[in-house]
Amino acid sequence: DDLDPERLIQCPYNKHHRIRAGRFPYHLVKCRKSYPEVAKELATCPFNARHLVRQADLSDHIMKCNDKGILEQDIVNQSCGFQREQMNAMSTWQAPPCEEDWESESSERSDSPFIW
Protein backbone atom coordinates (compact mmCIF):
# COMPACT_ATOMS: atom_id res chain seq x y z
CA ASP A 1 0.00 0.00 0.00
CA ASP A 2 1.57 3.29 -1.13
CA LEU A 3 -0.24 5.28 1.56
CA ASP A 4 1.03 3.19 4.49
CA PRO A 5 3.36 5.43 6.59
CA GLU A 6 5.05 2.31 8.04
CA ARG A 7 6.03 0.95 4.61
CA LEU A 8 9.81 0.75 4.11
CA ILE A 9 11.39 2.63 1.21
CA GLN A 10 14.93 2.30 -0.05
CA CYS A 11 17.01 5.48 0.10
CA PRO A 12 18.26 6.70 -3.31
CA TYR A 13 21.51 7.97 -1.75
CA ASN A 14 22.50 4.80 0.12
CA LYS A 15 20.99 1.48 -0.97
CA HIS A 16 21.49 0.05 2.55
CA HIS A 17 19.12 2.59 4.10
CA ARG A 18 15.50 1.48 4.43
CA ILE A 19 13.27 4.20 5.85
CA ARG A 20 9.61 4.31 6.90
CA ALA A 21 7.52 6.20 4.34
CA GLY A 22 6.38 8.69 6.98
CA ARG A 23 9.97 9.72 7.70
CA PHE A 24 11.23 9.50 4.11
CA PRO A 25 11.14 13.25 3.22
CA TYR A 26 13.19 14.12 6.32
CA HIS A 27 15.65 11.34 5.54
CA LEU A 28 16.11 12.61 1.98
CA VAL A 29 17.16 16.04 3.25
CA LYS A 30 19.63 14.51 5.70
CA CYS A 31 21.11 12.03 3.21
CA ARG A 32 21.45 14.66 0.48
CA LYS A 33 23.85 16.53 2.79
CA SER A 34 25.73 13.33 3.70
CA TYR A 35 26.16 12.17 0.09
CA PRO A 36 26.75 15.31 -2.03
CA GLU A 37 28.43 13.40 -4.86
CA VAL A 38 25.45 11.09 -5.28
CA ALA A 39 23.09 14.08 -4.99
CA LYS A 40 24.76 15.71 -8.02
CA GLU A 41 23.86 12.66 -10.14
CA LEU A 42 20.20 12.56 -9.10
CA ALA A 43 17.26 14.61 -10.36
CA THR A 44 13.92 15.23 -8.64
CA CYS A 45 10.70 14.18 -10.33
CA PRO A 46 8.48 17.22 -11.03
CA PHE A 47 5.39 15.24 -9.94
CA ASN A 48 6.68 13.84 -6.64
CA ALA A 49 9.71 15.17 -4.75
CA ARG A 50 10.20 11.74 -3.17
CA HIS A 51 11.16 10.35 -6.57
CA LEU A 52 14.89 10.81 -7.10
CA VAL A 53 16.26 9.25 -10.28
CA ARG A 54 19.49 9.48 -12.23
CA GLN A 55 19.49 12.62 -14.37
CA ALA A 56 19.87 10.51 -17.52
CA ASP A 57 16.69 8.58 -16.61
CA LEU A 58 14.54 11.58 -15.66
CA SER A 59 12.69 11.98 -18.98
CA ASP A 60 11.85 8.24 -19.01
CA HIS A 61 10.65 8.47 -15.40
CA ILE A 62 8.48 11.50 -16.20
CA MET A 63 6.74 9.57 -18.99
CA LYS A 64 5.99 6.61 -16.67
CA CYS A 65 5.50 8.34 -13.31
CA ASN A 66 2.29 7.20 -11.57
CA ASP A 67 1.93 10.57 -9.84
CA LYS A 68 1.70 12.37 -13.18
CA GLY A 69 -1.86 11.11 -13.66
CA ILE A 70 -2.89 12.27 -10.19
CA LEU A 71 -1.46 15.75 -10.80
CA GLU A 72 -3.05 15.99 -14.25
CA GLN A 73 -6.43 15.01 -12.76
CA ASP A 74 -6.04 17.71 -10.09
CA ILE A 75 -5.34 20.28 -12.81
CA VAL A 76 -8.44 19.20 -14.75
CA ASN A 77 -10.57 19.37 -11.58
CA GLN A 78 -9.24 22.82 -10.73
CA SER A 79 -9.88 24.15 -14.22
CA CYS A 80 -13.44 22.78 -14.16
CA GLY A 81 -13.97 24.45 -10.79
CA PHE A 82 -12.58 27.70 -12.16
CA GLN A 83 -14.97 27.54 -15.13
CA ARG A 84 -17.90 26.96 -12.75
CA GLU A 85 -16.82 29.97 -10.70
CA GLN A 86 -16.63 32.05 -13.86
CA MET A 87 -20.17 31.02 -14.81
CA ASN A 88 -21.44 31.88 -11.33
CA ALA A 89 -19.60 35.21 -11.37
CA MET A 90 -21.48 36.33 -14.48
CA SER A 91 -24.78 36.88 -12.74
CA THR A 92 -27.65 38.61 -14.50
CA TRP A 93 -29.04 40.05 -11.25
CA GLN A 94 -29.59 43.79 -11.18
CA ALA A 95 -30.51 45.97 -8.26
CA PRO A 96 -34.12 47.18 -8.33
CA PRO A 97 -34.60 50.90 -9.01
CA CYS A 98 -34.50 53.03 -5.90
CA GLU A 99 -37.71 54.89 -5.17
CA GLU A 100 -36.14 57.19 -2.58
CA ASP A 101 -34.94 60.63 -3.54
CA TRP A 102 -32.83 61.97 -0.70
CA GLU A 103 -32.22 65.26 -2.47
CA SER A 104 -35.90 66.16 -2.62
CA GLU A 105 -36.48 64.93 0.93
CA SER A 106 -33.70 67.13 2.28
CA SER A 107 -35.02 70.22 0.45
CA GLU A 108 -38.47 69.61 1.91
CA ARG A 109 -37.04 69.67 5.44
CA SER A 110 -34.57 72.51 4.90
CA ASP A 111 -36.88 75.13 6.44
CA SER A 112 -36.29 73.77 9.96
CA PRO A 113 -32.76 74.19 11.35
CA PHE A 114 -30.78 71.21 12.60
CA ILE A 115 -30.50 71.15 16.40
CA TRP A 116 -28.25 68.77 18.28
C-alpha positions as CSV (number, residue, x, y, z in Angstrom):
1,D,0.0,0.0,0.0
2,D,1.6,3.3,-1.1
3,L,-0.2,5.3,1.6
4,D,1.0,3.2,4.5
5,P,3.4,5.4,6.6
6,E,5.1,2.3,8.0
7,R,6.0,1.0,4.6
8,L,9.8,0.7,4.1
9,I,11.4,2.6,1.2
10,Q,14.9,2.3,-0.1
11,C,17.0,5.5,0.1
12,P,18.3,6.7,-3.3
13,Y,21.5,8.0,-1.7
14,N,22.5,4.8,0.1
15,K,21.0,1.5,-1.0
16,H,21.5,0.0,2.5
17,H,19.1,2.6,4.1
18,R,15.5,1.5,4.4
19,I,13.3,4.2,5.8
20,R,9.6,4.3,6.9
21,A,7.5,6.2,4.3
22,G,6.4,8.7,7.0
23,R,10.0,9.7,7.7
24,F,11.2,9.5,4.1
25,P,11.1,13.3,3.2
26,Y,13.2,14.1,6.3
27,H,15.6,11.3,5.5
28,L,16.1,12.6,2.0
29,V,17.2,16.0,3.2
30,K,19.6,14.5,5.7
31,C,21.1,12.0,3.2
32,R,21.5,14.7,0.5
33,K,23.9,16.5,2.8
34,S,25.7,13.3,3.7
35,Y,26.2,12.2,0.1
36,P,26.8,15.3,-2.0
37,E,28.4,13.4,-4.9
38,V,25.5,11.1,-5.3
39,A,23.1,14.1,-5.0
40,K,24.8,15.7,-8.0
41,E,23.9,12.7,-10.1
42,L,20.2,12.6,-9.1
43,A,17.3,14.6,-10.4
44,T,13.9,15.2,-8.6
45,C,10.7,14.2,-10.3
46,P,8.5,17.2,-11.0
47,F,5.4,15.2,-9.9
48,N,6.7,13.8,-6.6
49,A,9.7,15.2,-4.7
50,R,10.2,11.7,-3.2
51,H,11.2,10.3,-6.6
52,L,14.9,10.8,-7.1
53,V,16.3,9.3,-10.3
54,R,19.5,9.5,-12.2
55,Q,19.5,12.6,-14.4
56,A,19.9,10.5,-17.5
57,D,16.7,8.6,-16.6
58,L,14.5,11.6,-15.7
59,S,12.7,12.0,-19.0
60,D,11.9,8.2,-19.0
61,H,10.7,8.5,-15.4
62,I,8.5,11.5,-16.2
63,M,6.7,9.6,-19.0
64,K,6.0,6.6,-16.7
65,C,5.5,8.3,-13.3
66,N,2.3,7.2,-11.6
67,D,1.9,10.6,-9.8
68,K,1.7,12.4,-13.2
69,G,-1.9,11.1,-13.7
70,I,-2.9,12.3,-10.2
71,L,-1.5,15.7,-10.8
72,E,-3.0,16.0,-14.2
73,Q,-6.4,15.0,-12.8
74,D,-6.0,17.7,-10.1
75,I,-5.3,20.3,-12.8
76,V,-8.4,19.2,-14.7
77,N,-10.6,19.4,-11.6
78,Q,-9.2,22.8,-10.7
79,S,-9.9,24.2,-14.2
80,C,-13.4,22.8,-14.2
81,G,-14.0,24.4,-10.8
82,F,-12.6,27.7,-12.2
83,Q,-15.0,27.5,-15.1
84,R,-17.9,27.0,-12.7
85,E,-16.8,30.0,-10.7
86,Q,-16.6,32.0,-13.9
87,M,-20.2,31.0,-14.8
88,N,-21.4,31.9,-11.3
89,A,-19.6,35.2,-11.4
90,M,-21.5,36.3,-14.5
91,S,-24.8,36.9,-12.7
92,T,-27.7,38.6,-14.5
93,W,-29.0,40.0,-11.2
94,Q,-29.6,43.8,-11.2
95,A,-30.5,46.0,-8.3
96,P,-34.1,47.2,-8.3
97,P,-34.6,50.9,-9.0
98,C,-34.5,53.0,-5.9
99,E,-37.7,54.9,-5.2
100,E,-36.1,57.2,-2.6
101,D,-34.9,60.6,-3.5
102,W,-32.8,62.0,-0.7
103,E,-32.2,65.3,-2.5
104,S,-35.9,66.2,-2.6
105,E,-36.5,64.9,0.9
106,S,-33.7,67.1,2.3
107,S,-35.0,70.2,0.4
108,E,-38.5,69.6,1.9
109,R,-37.0,69.7,5.4
110,S,-34.6,72.5,4.9
111,D,-36.9,75.1,6.4
112,S,-36.3,73.8,10.0
113,P,-32.8,74.2,11.3
114,F,-30.8,71.2,12.6
115,I,-30.5,71.2,16.4
116,W,-28.3,68.8,18.3
